[in-house]
Amino acid sequence: MNTLKISNISAIGFICILALHHIINVDINPSWQPISMYALGNLGWLMNISFILLGLSFSALGIYVFQNLKTKGGKIGGILMLIAAIGNFLAGIFNTDPIHTLPENMTTSGSVHTGAAG
């Protein structure tokens, strides 16, 4: 399977799981709360999988861009996609803290998650 197919299938998986979370977890309001909050509930493992799928999508697309665009900008774009993938993998592995957690009370997992998003 080529990298573009992997990227597309992974991105579609991310979108489907996120849409499912919007339907089944009505306690989270995505208009003002980050989607990372979905990872804190009983079905949080689904959000972890979706972040990993998004990381896989970014990785595959970054590899495709790096291999197929021969310009300097193409190479830089591919590398930036791979860096974005690392952030998504970290977000999938390390859950965020609840939204109102003060910086001095953040867990290691929440700190890593927040750093990966930045």
C-alpha positions in Angstrom: 0.0 0.0 0.0 1.4 3.4 -0.9 1.9 6.2 1.5 -0.9 8.4 0.1 -3.4 5.6 0.7 -2.1 5.1 4.2 -2.4 8.8 4.8 -5.9 9.0 3.5 -7.2 6.0 5.3 -5.7 7.1 8.6 -7.1 10.6 8.2 -10.6 9.2 7.5 -10.3 7.0 10.6 -9.4 10.1 12.7 -12.4 12.0 11.3 -14.8 9.1 11.9 -13.7 8.6 15.5 -13.8 12.3 16.2 -17.3 12.5 14.7 -18.3 9.5 16.9 -17.0 11.3 20.0 -19.1 14.4 19.1 -22.2 12.1 19.1 -21.6 9.9 22.1 -19.8 12.4 24.4 -22.2 15.4 24.7 -20.5 16.6 27.9 -17.6 18.1 25.8 -18.3 21.2 23.8 -15.8 21.3 21.0 -16.6 25.0 20.3 -14.6 26.0 23.3 -13.0 22.8 24.7 -10.1 21.1 23.0 -10.8 17.7 21.4 -8.1 16.3 23.8 -10.8 16.4 26.5 -12.5 13.4 24.8 -9.5 11.3 26.0 -10.4 11.7 29.6 -13.7 9.8 29.7 -14.5 6.1 29.7 -14.1 5.9 25.9 -10.9 8.0 26.1 -8.9 5.2 24.4 -10.8 5.9 21.2 -9.5 9.5 21.2 -6.0 8.1 21.8 -6.4 5.8 18.8 -7.6 8.8 16.7 -4.6 10.9 17.6 -2.3 8.0 16.6 -4.2 7.6 13.3 -3.7 11.3 12.7 0.0 10.9 13.5 0.2 8.0 11.0 -1.6 10.1 8.4 0.9 13.0 8.9 3.8 10.5 8.8 2.8 8.9 5.6 2.0 12.2 3.9 5.4 13.6 5.2 7.2 10.7 3.7 5.3 11.0 0.4 6.1 14.7 0.2 9.7 14.3 1.1 10.2 11.6 -1.5 8.2 13.1 -4.3 8.8 16.9 -4.1 12.4 17.5 -5.1 12.4 21.2 -4.2 13.9 22.6 -1.0 10.4 23.6 0.0 9.1 20.1 -0.6 11.8 18.6 1.6 11.2 21.2 4.4 7.4 20.5 4.1 8.0 16.7 4.4 10.1 17.2 7.5 7.6 19.5 9.1 4.8 16.9 8.5 7.0 14.4 10.3 7.5 16.7 13.2 3.7 17.3 13.3 3.3 13.5 13.3 5.5 13.2 16.4 3.2 15.7 18.2 0.1 13.7 17.3 1.7 10.4 18.5 2.6 12.1 21.8 -0.9 13.4 22.1 -2.2 9.9 21.6 0.1 8.4 24.2 -0.1 11.1 26.9 -3.5 12.3 28.0 -4.2 15.9 28.7 -5.2 17.2 32.1 -8.7 18.6 32.7 -9.1 22.1 31.1 -9.1 24.0 34.4 -6.0 22.4 35.8 -3.5 25.1 37.0 0.0 24.9 35.5 1.6 24.1 38.8 -0.8 21.1 39.2 -0.3 19.6 35.8 0.7 15.9 35.6 3.6 14.7 33.6 1.3 13.2 31.1 -0.7 16.5 30.8 2.6 18.5 30.4 3.8 16.2 27.6 0.5 16.4 25.9 0.3 20.2 26.1 3.9 20.5 24.9 3.2 18.2 21.9 0.4 20.4 20.9 2.5 23.5 20.9 
